Amino acid sequence: MPYLDQNLVDRLDKKLKQLNSLRPLPKTAVEKLRDQLRIEMTYNSNAIEGNSLTLKETFLVINEGLTVKGKPLKDHLEAKDHYSALSYLYELIKHGKKNTLSEHLIKQIHTIIVQETDKEWAGRYRNSNVIIGGADHTPPDALDVPTLMRDLITWFSKERKNMHVVELAALIHHKFVYIHPFFDGNGRTSHLLMNLILMQAGFPLSIVLKNDRKKYYRVLAQADKEQYEPFVRFIAQTVEHSLDLYLKTLTPTTKKRETFLKLADIAKDTPYSAKYLNLLARQGKLEAHKEGRNWVTTQEAVERYMKGRERQRDV
């Protein structure tokens, strides 16, 4: 069954088509954008799991090789390992490695993710049971992990033909962390697996922000109870955010670009309050994304939403 609202699916497909229409993309601009997103994803993915480095410190550790006084060595190593794993994904995409999801690949990614922090268990499934602090979900018995991981790959091979790629990537993310196959690095590995699937389909790197940590864990817990729609929608919104960023940056200046503003500013020229626009944004009904802690959208996006409502009423 589909887990995404069709309007959101249509928006994602339309924006990906717009991005593809701009190809060949300017190499220098794309590289700068990718470098920016790699740093941001490294920071956010690690921070969600408790890494104490700030975004600026993550940049300095990776690009300048600096050591941040007062921060644990483990946090420095995690940043470097995550960035290396992201670079590995880009190499896979660059060399046309498609349809490569396998246990071997998953173990390779995990090995890079923890190569400096957990060498003994890098790329090896856990051999004992674990408890996730603060979560209601208890991961499956360690004895079941190998079978569950084989089942995961089988499920992916079957469903990739029947499911929208964003739904597929989101569900792979959840199913992987639900199994929790490794002692450490499961969250970071799941984010990378999700992005590998997205990038293979032409989408840019998608990032779950640290500021959305509480919501991320909340919708993840809902998915644990087989309520998948909120989690899949949440991931789809992160994908749309990255598409918006790419289109904003790479659209030629000769073409009109939409201006993203805070909801309170947009509301002044619409029939809706900022509170209602916020609700529409969170539900995925309005084209919007977060910048820091604030939702932003465009006047054109609100107009498209209004026209869509009018068409529905006419039907």
QUICOR-V965266 format. One record per run of one state. SS is the DSSP state (hx for helix, st for strand, lp for the rest). FROM is the first residue (numbers start at 0). LEN is the number of residues. Records with the same first field share a line. If there is no record, write none. Layout:
SS->FROM-LEN + FROM-LEN
//
This chain:
lp->0-5 + 21-5 + 48-6 + 64-8 + 94-8 + 113-5 + 121-20 + 159-5 + 179-6 + 200-9 + 224-4 + 250-10 + 267-6 + 282-5 + 291-2 + 297-1 + 314-1
hx->5-16 + 26-22 + 54-10 + 72-22 + 102-11 + 118-3 + 141-18 + 164-15 + 185-15 + 209-15 + 228-22 + 262-5 + 273-9 + 298-16
st->260-2 + 287-4 + 293-4
//
